Amino acid sequence: MRLSIATKIFLAFTAVVVIFTGVLMFGTYRTQTLYERIQQLNHTVVPISLLLSDVQTDLKSFNVVLNERDPLVLRRTLQMTRLIYFLPDRFTRKLTRAREMAEEANLDELTDAQQASLANLEERLQSLRSRAIGFAGRSRRFSQLVLDEKPREDPDAYAQQLIDLQAELRTDARQLDDQITALRKDLRAATDVALANANDSQRSSLYALGTLSAVALLIAVGLLIAVLMTMRRLTTLTEATKRIGEGDYRPIEDIAESKLGHDEITMLTREFNSMAESLAERDAKLREQHEQLLKSERLATVGRMTSLITHELRNPLSSINLNSEMLQESLIERGISADDDEVMPLLETIIDEVDRLRDITEEYLVYARLPSPQLEPRNLPDVVESLIDFHMFEWSQTGVEVDLQVDDATLGVMADGNQLRQALLNIIKNAIEASPPDSCVTVEVTRRDGHAVVAVHDEGQGIDREARKRIFDPFFTTKSNGTGLGLAMTQQIIEEHHGSIAVESREGHGATFVIRLPLQVQKAESTAAVAKESA
């Protein structure tokens, strides 16, 4: 399931809130548990310990009576302090209260160790209470015996009876005190253990809270970084949009495709890259069409001017040529020999230059009035081979060999035979003129990527970069006697045949002109596809 950016951000902050809430609840739970355990001790162990302490204090006060030997002093002490009456009963009440508190105590909140140490608390308090009840009964008998002022038949027996009762009470008081001391010791130990456990729980709670808080903080920082990284892509998109407005159609390349997800920003990035590519292609097509339009307008203008100039020059040149020939004949009739070294060479030079100018004007006129090609099925290797065979003798006089290499003897193309021969002738002638004597011009005819390809390679000095940029411009030439129309006408012919021409060259390593023409089958299929789309 794809989540939106808003949903991801909401979930991220919800996760942060939940994590911190969980940490807070955990800390509150641990603190509350610790508080309840301490409160349970305060409500159970501490009050019982205080009651037992009071009982021991009362026992120490009662020991004053038990240690007195003189019956008269005992009687006066009891009459004045009344200890013998209320102290034993107070023992019983306090121990009864301690037992009731032990019964009411809820030890479930305490730890197992604390519960084990206080497991027999109720039984021990019940034992103390029973002993205190017996002690109180004997104390009352002892007080009645001491306070009884009736004459004694046997004073010695009476004194011995007091001594025996005192001894029994001292024994009971000592046993009570020992049991209370032992019980208080156990309660103090349980309290110490509880406090130690509380301290340990507090420390562990602090450590746990610190660790969980750190983990929660790291998670929050991680989520924040993730959100910022998501928002950062929006900044990248904004900057890229500004670049689009400035005419820079480069796609966003700093987001690797393997790292992209399926959120809105990712989809927007992909669509943006697609839009940038479409705009770049459209802009390139517009520039190309604009250049083609300018070139067509320029060529049309040049063609009209060339046609006009050529038309204006043809008649004067014909007149000059005719008058020069008539002058030459007139001079011969008047006795000037044709072998005259002063006059005749001048006339012949004039006639030759006029003929050259007439050829140039004819070439200009052909370029300006180049007709649309009449496309017919042609076998390209046959066209190239027949052209080379026809001019082989002429080219052999230059000392340059022309080598034809055909990889596929059947390469059908739709072409105007005369115009295609003219284009190939211009290329091969230029290659021969650029090659030194005893070198070779290689003409390769191959099939490549669904096209028929003619590559003409010479062994000349090559063409520099600046010249390659203008090599197909009209009237641009690197020859001293060139017109600059041959390659321009060749390019026009090839493009009229739905092909292309390009030059490859390195200075000092010759140049290679490559002509690409669509094969006849491909052309037929293309025409059928266009007809199908039109239908």
C-alpha positions as CSV (number, residue, x, y, z in Angstrom):
1,M,0.0,0.0,0.0
2,R,1.4,3.4,-1.0
3,L,1.3,6.0,1.7
4,S,1.1,9.7,1.0
5,I,3.7,12.2,2.3
6,A,1.1,13.7,4.7
7,T,0.3,10.2,6.0
8,K,4.0,9.4,6.5
9,I,4.6,12.6,8.4
10,F,1.5,12.0,10.5
11,L,2.6,8.5,11.3
12,A,6.1,9.6,12.1
13,F,5.0,12.2,14.6
14,T,2.4,9.8,16.0
15,A,5.1,7.2,16.5
16,V,7.2,9.8,18.3
17,V,4.3,10.7,20.6
18,V,3.5,7.1,21.2
19,I,7.1,6.3,22.1
20,F,7.5,9.2,24.5
21,T,4.1,8.4,26.0
22,G,5.1,4.8,26.5
23,V,8.3,5.9,28.2
24,L,6.4,8.3,30.4
25,M,3.8,5.6,31.3
26,F,6.6,3.1,32.1
27,G,8.3,5.6,34.4
28,T,5.0,6.4,36.1
29,Y,4.3,2.7,36.5
30,R,7.7,1.9,38.1
31,T,7.4,4.9,40.4
32,Q,3.9,4.0,41.4
33,T,4.9,0.4,42.1
34,L,7.8,1.6,44.2
35,Y,5.6,4.0,46.1
36,E,3.0,1.4,46.8
37,R,5.6,-1.0,48.3
38,I,7.1,1.7,50.5
39,Q,3.6,2.7,51.6
40,Q,2.8,-0.9,52.4
41,L,5.8,-1.0,54.6
42,N,4.9,2.3,56.3
43,H,1.4,1.1,57.0
44,T,2.4,-2.4,58.2
45,V,6.0,-2.9,59.4
46,V,6.7,0.6,60.9
47,P,3.5,0.8,63.0
48,I,3.9,-2.7,64.3
49,S,7.6,-2.0,65.1
50,L,6.6,1.1,67.0
51,L,3.9,-0.8,69.0
52,L,6.5,-3.5,69.9
53,S,8.9,-0.7,71.0
54,D,6.2,0.7,73.3
55,V,5.7,-2.7,74.8
56,Q,9.4,-3.1,75.4
57,T,9.4,0.3,77.1
58,D,6.6,-0.7,79.3
59,L,8.3,-3.9,80.2
60,K,11.4,-2.0,81.3
61,S,9.2,0.1,83.5
62,F,7.6,-3.0,85.0
63,N,11.0,-4.5,85.8
64,V,11.3,-1.8,88.6
65,V,8.5,-3.7,90.4
66,L,9.8,-7.1,89.6
67,N,13.3,-6.4,91.0
68,E,12.1,-5.0,94.3
69,R,12.6,-7.5,97.2
70,D,11.0,-5.7,100.2
71,P,7.2,-6.4,100.4
72,L,6.6,-3.0,102.1
73,V,8.4,-1.1,99.3
74,L,6.5,-3.2,96.7
75,R,3.2,-2.3,98.3
76,R,3.9,1.4,98.4
77,T,5.3,1.4,94.9
78,L,2.2,-0.3,93.6
79,Q,-0.1,1.9,95.5
80,M,1.6,5.1,94.2
81,T,2.3,4.1,90.5
82,R,-0.5,1.7,89.8
83,L,1.9,0.0,87.3
84,I,0.7,-3.4,88.2
85,Y,-2.9,-2.6,87.1
86,F,-2.6,-0.9,83.7
87,L,0.8,-2.0,82.2
88,P,-0.1,-5.7,81.6
89,D,-3.4,-4.8,80.1
90,R,-1.7,-2.2,77.9
91,F,0.7,-4.9,76.8
92,T,-2.2,-7.0,75.7
93,R,-4.0,-4.1,73.9
94,K,-0.9,-3.1,72.0
95,L,0.0,-6.6,70.9
96,T,-3.7,-7.2,70.0
97,R,-3.6,-4.1,67.8
98,A,-0.3,-5.2,66.2
99,R,-1.8,-8.6,65.4
100,E,-4.9,-6.9,63.9
101,M,-2.6,-4.7,61.8
102,A,-0.7,-7.8,60.6
103,E,-4.0,-9.5,59.7
104,E,-5.2,-6.4,57.7
105,A,-1.8,-6.0,55.9
106,N,-1.8,-6.7,52.2
107,L,1.6,-8.2,51.4
108,D,0.9,-8.8,47.7
109,E,2.6,-5.5,46.7
110,L,5.8,-6.5,48.4
111,T,8.6,-8.5,46.8
112,D,8.9,-12.2,47.3
113,A,11.9,-11.7,49.7
114,Q,9.9,-9.2,51.7
115,Q,6.9,-11.5,51.9
116,A,9.1,-14.5,53.0
117,S,10.6,-12.5,55.8
118,L,7.1,-11.4,57.0
119,A,5.3,-14.7,56.4
120,N,5.0,-15.8,60.1
121,L,4.5,-12.3,61.4
122,E,0.9,-12.9,62.4
123,E,1.7,-16.2,64.1
124,R,4.5,-14.6,66.1
125,L,2.3,-11.7,67.2
126,Q,-0.4,-14.2,68.2
127,S,2.2,-16.0,70.3
128,L,3.3,-12.7,71.9
129,R,-0.4,-11.8,72.6
130,S,-1.0,-15.2,74.3
131,R,2.1,-14.8,76.4
132,A,1.1,-11.2,77.3
133,I,-2.4,-12.4,78.4
134,G,-0.8,-15.0,80.7
135,F,1.7,-12.4,81.9
136,A,-1.2,-10.0,82.7
137,G,-3.0,-12.7,84.7
138,R,0.0,-13.5,86.8
139,S,0.7,-9.8,87.3
140,R,-2.8,-9.3,88.7
141,R,-2.3,-12.2,91.2
142,F,1.0,-10.8,92.1
143,S,-0.5,-7.3,92.8
144,Q,-3.4,-8.8,94.8
145,L,-0.8,-10.7,96.9
146,V,1.3,-7.6,97.5
147,L,-1.6,-5.3,98.2
148,D,-3.4,-7.7,100.6
149,E,-2.8,-6.3,104.1
150,K,-4.3,-9.2,106.0
151,P,-2.0,-10.6,108.8
152,R,0.0,-13.6,107.6
153,E,0.2,-16.8,109.6
154,D,3.5,-17.6,108.0
155,P,5.4,-14.5,107.0
156,D,8.2,-16.5,105.6
157,A,5.9,-18.5,103.3
158,Y,4.3,-15.3,102.2
159,A,7.7,-13.8,101.3
160,Q,8.7,-16.9,99.5
161,Q,5.5,-16.8,97.5
162,L,6.2,-13.2,96.5
163,I,9.7,-14.2,95.5
164,D,8.5,-17.1,93.4
165,L,5.8,-14.9,91.6
166,Q,8.4,-12.2,91.0
167,A,10.7,-14.8,89.5
168,E,8.0,-16.2,87.2
169,L,7.1,-12.6,86.1
170,R,10.7,-11.7,85.5
171,T,11.0,-14.9,83.4
172,D,7.9,-14.0,81.5
173,A,9.0,-10.4,81.0
174,R,12.4,-11.5,79.8
175,Q,10.9,-14.0,77.3
176,L,8.5,-11.4,76.1
177,D,11.3,-8.9,75.7
178,D,13.5,-11.5,73.9
179,Q,10.7,-12.4,71.5
180,I,9.8,-8.7,70.9
181,T,13.5,-7.9,70.3
182,A,13.8,-10.8,67.8
183,L,10.7,-9.8,66.0
184,R,11.8,-6.1,65.9
185,K,15.1,-7.3,64.5
186,D,13.4,-9.3,61.8
187,L,11.1,-6.3,61.0
188,R,14.1,-4.0,60.9
189,A,15.9,-6.4,58.6
190,A,12.8,-6.6,56.4
191,T,12.6,-2.9,56.3
192,D,16.3,-2.6,55.4
193,V,15.8,-5.1,52.6
194,A,12.8,-3.3,51.4
195,L,14.7,0.0,51.4
196,A,17.6,-1.6,49.6
197,N,15.2,-3.1,47.0
198,A,13.5,0.3,46.7
199,N,16.9,2.0,46.0
200,D,17.8,-0.7,43.5
201,S,14.4,-0.4,41.8
202,Q,14.8,3.4,41.8
203,R,18.3,3.1,40.1
204,S,17.0,0.5,37.6
205,S,14.0,2.7,36.9
206,L,16.3,5.6,36.3
207,Y,18.6,3.5,34.0
208,A,15.6,2.1,32.2
209,L,14.0,5.5,31.8
210,G,17.3,7.0,30.6
211,T,17.8,4.2,28.1
212,L,14.3,4.3,26.8
213,S,14.4,8.1,26.6
214,A,17.7,7.9,24.6
215,V,16.2,5.2,22.3
216,A,13.0,7.3,21.9
217,L,15.2,10.4,21.2
218,L,17.2,8.5,18.6
219,I,14.0,7.3,16.9
220,A,12.6,10.8,17.0
221,V,15.8,12.2,15.4
222,G,15.7,9.4,12.8
223,L,12.1,10.2,11.9
224,L,12.9,13.9,11.8
225,I,15.8,13.2,9.5
226,A,13.6,11.1,7.3
227,V,11.0,13.8,7.1
228,L,13.7,16.4,6.3
229,M,15.1,14.2,3.6
230,T,11.7,13.9,2.1
231,M,11.2,17.7,2.3
232,R,14.7,18.1,0.8
233,R,13.6,16.5,-2.4
234,L,10.9,19.3,-2.7
235,T,13.8,21.8,-2.5
236,T,15.5,19.9,-5.3
237,L,12.3,20.0,-7.4
238,T,11.9,23.7,-6.7
239,E,15.5,24.4,-7.9
240,A,15.0,22.2,-11.0
241,T,11.8,24.1,-11.8
242,K,13.7,27.3,-11.7
243,R,16.2,25.8,-14.1
244,I,13.4,24.8,-16.4
245,G,12.2,28.5,-16.4
246,E,15.8,29.5,-17.4
247,G,15.9,27.1,-20.3
248,D,18.0,24.4,-18.6
249,Y,16.1,21.1,-19.3
250,R,18.5,18.8,-17.5
251,P,16.6,16.1,-15.5
252,I,17.0,15.6,-11.8
253,E,20.0,13.2,-11.5
254,D,20.9,13.3,-7.8
255,I,18.1,10.9,-6.9
256,A,19.1,7.3,-7.8
257,E,16.4,5.2,-9.3
258,S,17.1,2.4,-6.9
259,K,16.4,4.6,-4.0
260,L,13.1,6.0,-5.2
261,G,10.0,4.9,-3.6
262,H,6.4,5.3,-4.6
263,D,5.4,8.5,-2.8
264,E,4.1,11.7,-4.4
265,I,7.5,13.4,-4.5
266,T,9.0,10.3,-6.3
267,M,6.2,10.3,-8.8
268,L,6.5,14.0,-9.2
269,T,10.3,13.6,-9.8
270,R,9.7,11.0,-12.5
271,E,7.1,13.1,-14.2
272,F,9.4,16.2,-13.9
273,N,12.2,14.2,-15.5
274,S,9.8,13.1,-18.3
275,M,8.6,16.6,-18.8
276,A,12.2,17.9,-18.9
277,E,13.2,15.4,-21.5
278,S,10.1,16.2,-23.5
279,L,10.8,19.9,-23.3
280,A,14.4,19.3,-24.3
281,E,13.4,17.2,-27.3
282,R,10.8,19.8,-28.3
283,D,13.3,22.6,-27.9
284,A,15.9,20.7,-29.9
285,K,13.3,20.0,-32.6
286,L,12.3,23.7,-32.7
287,R,16.0,24.8,-32.9
288,E,16.5,22.2,-35.7
289,Q,13.4,23.3,-37.5
290,H,14.4,27.0,-37.0
291,E,17.9,26.2,-38.4
292,Q,16.4,24.3,-41.3
293,L,14.0,27.2,-42.0
294,L,16.8,29.7,-41.9
295,K,18.9,27.5,-44.1
296,S,16.1,27.0,-46.5
297,E,15.4,30.7,-46.6
298,R,19.1,31.4,-47.1
299,L,19.4,28.8,-49.8
300,A,16.3,30.1,-51.5
301,T,17.7,33.7,-51.4
302,V,21.1,32.5,-52.6
303,G,19.4,30.5,-55.3
304,R,17.3,33.5,-56.5
305,M,20.4,35.8,-56.4
306,T,22.5,33.2,-58.1
307,S,19.9,32.6,-60.8
308,L,19.6,36.3,-61.4
309,I,23.3,37.0,-61.5
310,T,24.0,34.0,-63.7
311,H,21.3,35.1,-66.1
312,E,22.8,38.6,-66.2
313,L,26.3,37.2,-66.7
314,R,25.6,34.6,-69.4
315,N,24.9,37.1,-72.2
316,P,27.9,39.3,-71.6
317,L,30.2,36.3,-71.2
318,S,28.8,34.8,-74.5
319,S,29.4,38.2,-76.2
320,I,32.9,38.5,-74.9
321,N,33.7,34.9,-75.9
322,L,32.2,35.5,-79.4
323,N,34.0,38.8,-79.9
324,S,37.3,37.3,-78.7
325,E,37.0,34.6,-81.3
326,M,36.1,37.1,-84.0
327,L,39.0,39.2,-83.0
328,Q,41.3,36.2,-83.2
329,E,40.0,35.4,-86.8
330,S,40.3,39.0,-87.9
331,L,43.9,39.2,-86.7
332,I,44.7,36.1,-88.6
333,E,43.1,37.5,-91.7
334,R,45.2,40.7,-91.4
335,G,48.4,38.7,-91.4
336,I,49.1,38.1,-87.8
337,S,50.1,34.5,-87.5
338,A,48.4,32.2,-85.0
339,D,51.9,31.5,-83.7
340,D,52.5,35.0,-82.6
341,D,53.9,35.0,-79.1
342,E,52.5,38.4,-78.1
343,V,48.9,38.7,-79.2
344,M,47.6,35.2,-79.6
345,P,48.4,34.0,-76.0
346,L,46.5,36.9,-74.6
347,L,43.4,36.2,-76.7
348,E,43.6,32.5,-75.8
349,T,43.8,33.4,-72.1
350,I,40.7,35.6,-72.5
351,I,38.8,32.9,-74.2
352,D,39.8,30.2,-71.6
353,E,38.9,32.5,-68.7
354,V,35.5,33.3,-70.3
355,D,34.9,29.6,-70.7
356,R,35.7,29.0,-67.1
357,L,33.4,31.7,-66.0
358,R,30.7,30.2,-68.2
359,D,31.2,26.9,-66.5
360,I,30.9,28.5,-63.1
361,T,27.8,30.3,-64.0
362,E,26.3,27.1,-65.3
363,E,27.2,25.4,-62.0
364,Y,25.5,28.2,-60.1
365,L,22.5,27.9,-62.3
366,V,22.3,24.2,-61.8
367,Y,22.5,24.7,-58.0
368,A,19.9,27.4,-58.0
369,R,17.5,25.4,-60.2
370,L,18.1,21.9,-58.8
371,P,14.9,20.0,-59.6
372,S,13.1,17.7,-57.3
373,P,14.5,14.2,-57.6
374,Q,12.5,11.6,-59.6
375,L,12.9,8.6,-57.2
376,E,13.1,5.2,-58.7
377,P,14.3,1.8,-57.4
378,R,18.1,1.7,-57.8
379,N,20.7,-0.8,-56.8
380,L,23.3,1.4,-55.0
381,P,26.4,-0.8,-55.6
382,D,25.6,-0.7,-59.4
383,V,25.3,3.1,-59.4
384,V,28.6,3.5,-57.6
385,E,30.4,0.9,-59.7
386,S,29.2,2.4,-63.0
387,L,30.3,5.9,-61.9
388,I,33.8,4.7,-60.9
389,D,34.2,2.7,-64.1
390,F,33.2,5.7,-66.3
391,H,35.7,8.1,-64.6
392,M,38.4,5.6,-63.9
393,F,40.7,6.6,-66.8
394,E,40.3,10.3,-66.0
395,W,41.1,9.7,-62.3
396,S,44.0,7.4,-63.0
397,Q,45.8,10.4,-64.7
398,T,46.1,12.0,-61.3
399,G,48.1,9.2,-59.8
400,V,45.5,8.4,-57.2
401,E,43.9,4.9,-57.1
402,V,40.2,4.5,-56.4
403,D,39.4,1.2,-54.6
404,L,35.7,0.1,-54.5
405,Q,34.7,-2.3,-51.7
406,V,31.2,-3.7,-51.7
407,D,30.0,-5.9,-48.8
408,D,26.5,-6.4,-50.1
409,A,25.9,-6.4,-53.8
410,T,22.1,-5.9,-53.4
411,L,21.2,-2.6,-51.7
412,G,18.1,-1.3,-53.1
413,V,17.3,2.4,-52.7
414,M,14.8,4.9,-54.0
415,A,16.9,7.5,-55.9
416,D,17.2,9.8,-58.8
417,G,20.1,8.2,-60.8
418,N,21.5,11.4,-62.3
419,Q,21.4,13.4,-59.0
420,L,22.8,10.5,-57.0
421,R,25.7,10.2,-59.5
422,Q,26.3,13.9,-59.3
423,A,26.5,13.8,-55.4
424,L,28.8,10.8,-55.4
425,L,31.0,12.3,-58.1
426,N,31.4,15.5,-56.1
427,I,32.5,13.5,-53.0
428,I,34.9,11.2,-54.9
429,K,36.4,14.1,-56.9
430,N,37.1,16.1,-53.7
431,A,38.7,13.0,-52.1
432,I,41.0,12.6,-55.2
433,E,41.9,16.2,-55.2
434,A,42.7,16.1,-51.5
435,S,44.9,12.9,-51.8
436,P,48.6,13.1,-52.7
437,P,49.9,11.1,-55.7
438,D,50.4,7.4,-55.3
439,S,47.7,7.2,-52.6
440,C,44.4,5.5,-52.5
441,V,40.8,6.7,-52.2
442,T,38.6,3.9,-50.7
443,V,34.9,3.8,-51.5
444,E,33.0,1.3,-49.2
445,V,29.4,0.3,-49.9
446,T,27.8,-1.5,-46.9
447,R,24.5,-2.2,-45.1
448,R,24.4,-0.6,-41.6
449,D,21.5,-0.3,-39.2
450,G,18.9,-0.7,-41.9
451,H,20.5,1.8,-44.2
452,A,22.7,1.7,-47.3
453,V,25.9,3.4,-46.5
454,V,28.6,4.8,-48.9
455,A,31.8,5.9,-47.1
456,V,34.5,7.7,-49.1
457,H,37.9,7.9,-47.4
458,D,41.0,9.8,-48.6
459,E,44.6,10.0,-47.4
460,G,44.9,13.7,-47.4
461,Q,45.7,16.1,-44.6
462,G,42.3,16.0,-43.2
463,I,39.9,18.8,-42.4
464,D,40.2,21.0,-39.3
465,R,37.4,21.5,-36.8
466,E,36.4,25.0,-37.9
467,A,36.2,23.9,-41.5
468,R,34.1,20.8,-40.7
469,K,31.5,23.1,-39.1
470,R,31.0,25.0,-42.4
471,I,31.9,22.3,-44.9
472,F,28.4,22.1,-46.3
473,D,27.6,25.8,-46.3
474,P,27.1,27.4,-49.8
475,F,30.2,29.2,-51.2
476,F,32.5,27.9,-48.5
477,T,35.6,26.3,-50.0
478,T,39.2,25.6,-49.0
479,K,40.3,25.4,-52.6
480,S,41.9,28.4,-54.5
481,N,39.7,27.8,-57.5
482,G,36.6,26.2,-55.9
483,T,33.1,27.6,-56.1
484,G,31.9,26.3,-52.7
485,L,28.8,24.7,-54.2
486,G,29.8,21.1,-54.7
487,L,29.3,19.9,-51.1
488,A,26.3,22.1,-50.6
489,M,24.6,20.7,-53.7
490,T,25.6,17.1,-52.5
491,Q,24.0,17.7,-49.1
492,Q,20.9,19.1,-50.7
493,I,20.6,16.0,-53.1
494,I,21.1,13.5,-50.2
495,E,18.6,15.2,-48.0
496,E,16.1,15.2,-50.9
497,H,16.6,11.5,-50.9
498,H,15.7,11.3,-47.2
499,G,19.3,10.5,-46.3
500,S,22.1,12.1,-44.5
501,I,25.7,13.0,-45.1
502,A,28.4,13.5,-42.4
503,V,32.2,14.0,-42.4
504,E,34.7,12.4,-40.0
505,S,38.3,13.7,-40.0
506,R,41.4,14.0,-38.0
507,E,44.1,16.4,-39.1
508,G,46.9,14.5,-40.8
509,H,44.8,11.3,-41.2
510,G,42.6,12.1,-44.1
511,A,38.8,12.6,-44.1
512,T,35.8,10.3,-44.5
513,F,32.5,11.3,-46.0
514,V,29.6,9.0,-45.0
515,I,26.3,9.0,-47.0
516,R,23.4,7.1,-45.5
517,L,20.3,6.3,-47.6
518,P,17.2,4.4,-46.4
519,L,16.9,1.0,-48.0
520,Q,14.1,0.5,-50.5
521,V,12.3,-2.1,-48.2
522,Q,12.5,0.2,-45.2
523,K,11.2,3.0,-47.3
524,A,8.3,0.9,-48.6
525,E,7.4,-0.2,-45.1
526,S,7.6,3.4,-43.9
527,T,5.3,4.5,-46.7
528,A,2.9,1.7,-45.9
529,A,2.9,2.7,-42.2
530,V,2.2,6.3,-43.1
531,A,-0.6,5.3,-45.4
532,K,-2.0,3.1,-42.7
533,E,-1.9,5.9,-40.1
534,S,-3.5,8.3,-42.7
535,A,-6.3,5.7,-43.3
